[in-house]
């Protein structure tokens, strides 16, 4: 997760103390944000292998919207995967223009709201590239799966990620789902030994995302 002024899944948030605390924190963040107290606008990009209509993306979209109190969570498909035609993804750089168009349209629809870019795996990489555009202002970037991974994700070993984070000039934070793979799934044996459930791990991750976004909007990560 990174902040310019710029984490992981569970089943529907339950109406319990955790959710109530999340909602209250989100409301406080909006009240003290530099954008006239408006709720964040989220643009959420999918990974290389599954479209925005995948079960994983739909679940995360709902989860993020509830946790962040978002005015809207906008998802979309990159051209290579839209229309039901699945092709090999191009280089991430070739997806930036389309992604940027979606972001600009979202900002026009909800002007003045803090903009949060979220991506799964490849989508998070493109989100980071989009964030460098000079004509948009981004409050936070949340990377799910890449470059932020579970501890069992071979695509990005934690030691290499740690060294990369030390070189970053913007405020950033890492939340690790112990035992989680690239899609944050934790093995049965690991769960049994840890004493907590998949839902427990994912709720903690969502809370970490929410806390990070709140701090970014309030300008506490610079």
Secondary structure by P-SEA (a helix, b strand, c coil): ccccccccccccccccaaaaaaaaaaaaaaaacccccccbbbbbbbccccccccaaaaaaaaaaaaaaccccbbbbbcccccccccccccccccaaaaaaaaaaaaaaaccccbbbbbbcaaaaaaaaaaaacccccccbbbbccccccccccccccaaaaaaaaaaccccbbbbbcccccccccccaaaaaaacccaaaaaaaaaaaaaaaaaaaaacccc
